[in-house]
Amino acid sequence: MDDDYVEAVLDLVARIPAGRAMTYGTVAEVVGDELAAAGLARRGGPRQVGQVMARAGSGVPWWRVVNAAGSPPARHTTRALALLRAERTPLSADGTRVALRAAIWFPD
C-alpha cells in the first residue's frame, strides 16, 4: 500500500464524529472518490482499509470503523464496544454491533 492511500484512509477515519461509524467498504468508497478528485488513481477496497487500520490505525478512532454487519474488529470487540457505548453510538438491541442505519456517517 502506498503512502497516499494510507494517509487518505487515516485522514477520513480521524474525521468520523463520536457517536457515528463507517464500514470498511464505505471508507474504501469515500477514499477512492477523494483520491480521484485529487487527480490520483482510485484504488483499494474494504480489505485494504482493514490492513491500513491494523497496521497504522492506532492513532485514529479505529473503533468507529466496523464491518458490513456493524461488528467491530474481532480481536478488539470488547474494547471497541466499550468505546462505542461511551460515545453513545447507536447499537443493536443486543449491544453486540453498531446499528448502522442510525450510526452511519458520510462526509460532506
C-alpha positions as CSV (number, residue, x, y, z in Angstrom):
1,M,0.0,0.0,0.0
2,D,1.3,3.4,-0.9
3,D,1.6,6.4,1.5
4,D,-1.1,8.4,-0.3
5,Y,-3.7,5.6,0.3
6,V,-2.7,5.1,3.9
7,E,-2.8,8.8,4.6
8,A,-6.2,9.2,3.0
9,V,-7.7,6.3,5.0
10,L,-6.3,7.6,8.3
11,D,-7.5,11.2,7.5
12,L,-11.0,10.0,6.8
13,V,-11.2,7.8,9.9
14,A,-10.0,10.7,12.0
15,R,-12.9,12.8,10.8
16,I,-15.6,10.3,11.8
17,P,-17.5,12.1,14.6
18,A,-18.0,10.5,18.0
19,G,-21.2,8.5,18.1
20,R,-21.1,7.7,14.4
21,A,-19.4,4.9,12.4
22,M,-18.4,3.8,8.9
23,T,-17.9,0.4,7.4
24,Y,-14.7,-0.7,5.8
25,G,-16.4,-0.7,2.4
26,T,-17.7,2.8,2.9
27,V,-14.3,4.1,3.9
28,A,-12.9,2.5,0.8
29,E,-15.5,4.1,-1.5
30,V,-15.1,7.6,0.0
31,V,-11.3,7.4,-0.1
32,G,-11.4,6.2,-3.7
33,D,-13.6,9.2,-4.6
34,E,-11.3,11.6,-2.7
35,L,-8.2,10.3,-4.4
36,A,-9.9,10.5,-7.8
37,A,-11.0,14.1,-7.1
38,A,-7.3,14.9,-6.3
39,G,-6.2,13.5,-9.6
40,L,-4.8,10.3,-8.1
41,A,-5.6,6.8,-9.1
42,R,-8.7,5.3,-7.4
43,R,-7.7,2.2,-5.5
44,G,-8.3,0.0,-2.5
45,G,-11.3,-1.8,-1.1
46,P,-12.5,-3.0,2.3
47,R,-9.7,-5.4,2.8
48,Q,-7.1,-2.7,2.1
49,V,-8.8,-0.4,4.6
50,G,-8.6,-3.2,7.2
51,Q,-4.9,-3.6,6.5
52,V,-4.3,0.1,7.0
53,M,-6.3,0.1,10.2
54,A,-4.5,-3.0,11.5
55,R,-1.0,-1.6,10.7
56,A,-1.4,2.1,11.2
57,G,-4.7,2.9,12.7
58,S,-3.9,3.1,16.4
59,G,-3.7,6.9,16.3
60,V,-7.2,7.4,14.9
61,P,-10.7,6.3,16.3
62,W,-10.4,2.8,14.9
63,W,-13.4,1.6,16.8
64,R,-15.6,3.7,14.6
65,V,-14.8,1.5,11.6
66,V,-16.9,-1.7,11.5
67,N,-17.7,-4.5,9.1
68,A,-20.8,-4.5,6.9
69,A,-22.8,-6.2,9.7
70,G,-21.8,-3.4,12.1
71,S,-19.4,-5.6,14.1
72,P,-16.2,-4.1,15.4
73,P,-12.8,-5.8,14.8
74,A,-13.0,-9.4,16.2
75,R,-9.7,-9.1,18.1
76,H,-10.8,-5.9,19.8
77,T,-14.6,-6.4,20.2
78,T,-14.8,-5.8,24.0
79,R,-12.7,-2.6,23.9
80,A,-14.4,-1.3,20.8
81,L,-17.9,-1.8,22.1
82,A,-17.0,-0.1,25.4
83,L,-15.6,2.9,23.4
84,L,-18.7,3.0,21.2
85,R,-21.0,2.8,24.2
86,A,-19.1,5.7,25.9
87,E,-19.7,7.8,22.8
88,R,-23.4,6.8,22.8
89,T,-23.1,5.2,19.4
90,P,-26.4,3.5,18.5
91,L,-26.0,-0.2,18.9
92,S,-28.1,-3.2,18.1
93,A,-30.7,-4.4,20.7
94,D,-28.3,-7.0,22.0
95,G,-25.4,-4.4,22.1
96,T,-23.0,-6.5,20.1
97,R,-22.8,-4.4,17.0
98,V,-23.4,-0.8,15.6
99,A,-26.9,-0.1,14.4
100,L,-25.7,1.2,11.1
101,R,-28.9,2.7,9.9
102,A,-28.8,5.1,12.8
103,A,-25.0,5.5,13.2
104,I,-23.6,5.5,9.6
105,W,-21.7,8.7,8.7
106,F,-20.8,10.1,5.4
107,P,-18.5,13.2,5.0
108,D,-19.9,16.3,3.4
